[in-house]
Amino acid sequence: MKIISLILLTALVLFSVSHCTGRNSAKIDSDFNTDTTSVPDTGYTGIKKYYSGRYLIKEVTFENGVREGLMKSFYEGGQLYMTYWYENGIREDSVKWFYPDGQLFRSSPYKHDTIHGIQKQYYRTGKLKARIGYENGLRTPLLEEYTGDGKLLNGYQEVIITTTDEYKTRGIYRINLALSDKSSKVKFYKGEFTDGRFDTILCSIIKTVEGKGSLNLKKSGSVTTNSVGIIAEIITPFGNKYFVNKKIDLPYGDLK
């Protein structure tokens, strides 16, 4: 009888410990899952899930504490929204966006954590919608947009250039800029493409109001250049950026 009582007492203690441990583990898991800003533990290997309230917002794969492999983010409804591929903590291969129904919307190529190559956009039907060029994180002039039945779009807006010559009276030569369809969805820059890329650091923005920009060049009294470059950044009906680069000859050689 004593042996039976001892066995029952031991089983009761083990059950109590197991029950408490399970409850605490569930709370730890819950606390961890709701922490969307936590830094991965050093040496952790596996998939971590992050929640916002009761919604799963992303899953991240780690190897020895470093992002490695697939990362997923989700819509509130639980559908896949975006995927990244990591190699040793660095984005490589491609970043992909999806429509809520699961169809691929956009794919951007990455190399050493920087967008590099041809980004592609798709219709819900799966047909190609656009091809956009990038090189080392910067846009190139390449933009191809397609209709739903596969026809290449053309006939984009043209940049209309007019000038106002007040050089002799005020020492000013003004270049006026606008689009042929009078759209306001444009930004103008002074500068040119650098090695076939649009680098905003090497260009200066031209003040643009309601789609109209003006560049005032002033008489400097010293020899400068006989031309100036203009870049128009135009938003297409698809929401993409279309670039036009114009070289404008100047009538005077000391404008700055």
C-alpha positions in Angstrom: 0.0 0.0 0.0 2.8 2.4 0.9 4.5 1.6 -2.5 1.2 2.4 -4.4 0.8 5.6 -2.4 4.3 6.7 -3.2 3.8 6.0 -7.0 0.6 8.0 -7.0 2.2 10.9 -5.2 5.2 10.9 -7.6 2.8 10.9 -10.6 0.8 13.8 -9.1 4.0 15.9 -8.6 5.2 15.2 -12.2 1.8 16.1 -13.6 1.8 19.4 -11.6 5.3 20.3 -12.8 4.5 19.4 -16.4 1.2 21.4 -16.3 3.0 24.5 -14.9 5.9 24.2 -17.3 3.5 24.0 -20.3 1.6 27.1 -19.2 4.7 29.2 -18.8 6.1 28.0 -22.1 2.9 29.1 -23.8 3.2 32.5 -22.3 6.8 32.8 -23.4 5.9 31.8 -26.9 3.0 34.3 -26.9 5.3 37.1 -25.6 7.9 36.3 -28.2 5.4 36.1 -31.1 3.9 39.5 -30.3 7.3 41.1 -30.2 7.7 42.5 -33.7 10.9 44.5 -33.0 13.0 41.9 -31.2 16.6 41.2 -32.4 17.3 37.5 -33.1 19.1 35.7 -30.3 22.7 35.0 -31.0 23.1 31.5 -32.5 19.4 30.9 -33.2 18.6 28.6 -36.1 15.1 28.2 -37.3 12.0 30.1 -38.4 10.7 32.9 -36.2 7.2 34.2 -36.5 6.2 37.8 -35.7 2.8 39.0 -34.9 0.9 42.3 -34.7 -1.8 41.6 -32.2 -3.4 38.4 -33.6 -2.1 38.9 -37.1 1.0 37.1 -38.4 3.0 39.8 -40.2 6.2 37.9 -41.1 8.3 34.8 -40.9 12.1 35.0 -40.9 14.5 32.2 -41.3 17.7 32.3 -39.2 20.9 30.3 -39.2 23.2 30.9 -36.2 21.5 34.2 -35.5 21.8 35.5 -39.1 19.0 35.8 -41.6 19.5 33.0 -44.1 17.0 31.8 -46.7 13.4 32.9 -47.2 11.6 35.7 -45.3 7.9 36.1 -45.8 5.5 38.9 -44.9 1.7 38.7 -45.0 -1.5 40.7 -45.6 -3.8 41.0 -42.6 -6.0 38.3 -44.1 -3.0 35.9 -44.0 -2.2 35.8 -47.7 1.4 36.0 -48.8 2.4 39.7 -49.5 6.2 39.7 -50.0 9.2 37.4 -50.0 12.9 38.2 -49.6 15.8 35.8 -50.0 18.8 36.3 -47.7 22.3 34.9 -47.9 24.4 35.5 -44.7 22.1 38.4 -43.8 22.3 40.1 -47.2 19.4 40.3 -49.7 20.2 38.4 -52.8 18.4 36.9 -55.8 15.0 38.7 -55.8 12.3 40.4 -53.8 8.8 39.5 -54.8 5.4 41.1 -54.2 2.1 39.2 -54.6 -1.5 40.1 -55.2 -3.9 39.0 -52.4 -5.0 36.1 -54.6 -1.4 34.8 -54.8 -0.5 35.9 -58.3 3.0 37.5 -58.6 2.8 41.3 -59.0 6.4 42.4 -59.0 9.9 40.9 -58.9 13.0 42.9 -58.2 16.5 41.5 -58.6 19.0 42.0 -55.8 22.7 41.7 -55.6 24.6 42.3 -52.4 21.6 43.9 -50.8 21.1 46.4 -53.7 18.6 46.3 -56.5 20.4 45.5 -59.7 19.0 44.3 -63.0 15.5 44.3 -64.6 12.5 44.7 -62.3 9.4 43.0 -63.7 5.7 43.8 -63.0 2.8 41.5 -63.9 -0.9 41.7 -64.4 -3.2 39.5 -62.3 -3.5 37.3 -65.4 0.3 36.6 -65.1 1.1 38.5 -68.3 4.1 40.9 -68.2 3.1 44.5 -67.4 6.5 46.4 -67.2 10.2 46.0 -67.3 12.3 48.6 -65.4 16.1 48.9 -65.4 18.3 49.3 -62.3 22.0 49.3 -61.9 23.7 49.3 -58.5 20.6 50.7 -56.8 20.0 53.5 -59.3 17.5 53.7 -62.1 18.5 53.5 -65.7 16.4 54.9 -68.6 15.0 51.5 -69.4 11.2 51.4 -69.1 8.9 49.1 -71.1 5.2 49.0 -70.3 2.7 46.6 -71.9 -1.0 46.5 -72.3 -3.0 43.6 -71.0 -2.8 41.9 -74.4 1.0 42.2 -74.6 1.4 45.3 -76.8 4.3 47.6 -76.0 3.2 51.1 -75.0 4.7 54.2 -76.6 3.7 57.8 -77.1 4.8 59.1 -73.7 4.6 62.8 -73.0 7.3 65.0 -74.5 9.2 67.7 -72.8 8.3 71.1 -74.1 11.2 73.6 -73.9 10.9 77.4 -74.3 13.3 80.1 -73.4 13.2 83.7 -72.3 16.3 85.7 -73.2 17.0 88.6 -70.8 20.7 88.3 -71.1 21.3 91.9 -72.4 18.9 93.6 -70.0 19.2 91.6 -66.8 21.9 89.0 -67.4 19.4 86.2 -67.2 18.6 83.4 -69.7 15.5 81.4 -68.6 14.7 77.9 -69.7 11.0 77.0 -69.2 9.9 73.3 -69.0 6.6 71.5 -69.2 5.0 68.3 -70.6 3.2 68.1 -73.9 0.0 67.0 -72.1 0.3 69.6 -69.4 0.5 66.9 -66.7 1.7 67.9 -63.3 3.1 64.4 -62.6 6.7 65.4 -63.3 9.9 66.5 -61.6 12.7 68.3 -63.5 16.4 68.2 -62.7 19.5 70.0 -64.0 22.0 67.4 -64.9 22.6 64.3 -67.0 22.8 60.5 -66.7 26.0 59.3 -65.2 27.3 56.1 -66.8 23.7 55.4 -68.0 22.2 55.9 -64.5 20.1 58.6 -62.9 21.9 59.7 -59.8 20.1 62.4 -57.9 23.2 63.3 -55.9 24.8 64.5 -59.1 21.8 66.4 -60.2 20.0 69.5 -58.8 16.2 69.6 -58.7 14.5 72.4 -60.6 11.6 74.0 -58.8 8.4 72.7 -60.4 4.9 74.1 -59.8 1.9 72.3 -61.3 4.0 70.6 -63.9 5.9 73.7 -64.9 9.6 74.3 -64.1 12.0 77.0 -64.9 15.8 77.2 -64.8 17.3 80.7 -64.5 20.9 80.8 -65.8 22.8 84.0 -65.0 25.6 85.8 -66.7 28.8 84.9 -64.8 31.5 86.9 -66.6 33.7 83.8 -67.0 33.7 81.0 -69.6 31.5 78.1 -68.5 29.7 75.7 -70.9 27.7 76.0 -74.2 25.0 73.6 -73.1 23.0 72.4 -70.1 21.4 69.0 -69.4 17.8 68.6 -68.3 16.2 65.4 -66.9 12.4 65.0 -66.6 11.1 62.3 -64.2 7.6 61.6 -65.5 5.0 59.4 -63.7 3.3 57.2 -66.2 -0.4 56.1 -66.0 1.0 52.8 -64.5 2.7 54.7 -61.7 6.2 54.0 -63.0 9.0 56.6 -63.6 9.8 57.4 -67.2 13.0 59.5 -67.7 13.7 62.0 -70.5 17.2 63.5 -70.8 17.6 66.7 -72.9 20.7 68.6 -73.9 19.9 72.3 -74.5 22.4 74.4 -76.4 23.0 77.9 -74.9 23.5 81.0 -76.9 26.1 82.5 -74.5 29.2 80.9 -73.1 29.2 82.4 -69.6 25.9 81.3 -68.2 25.9 79.6 -64.8 
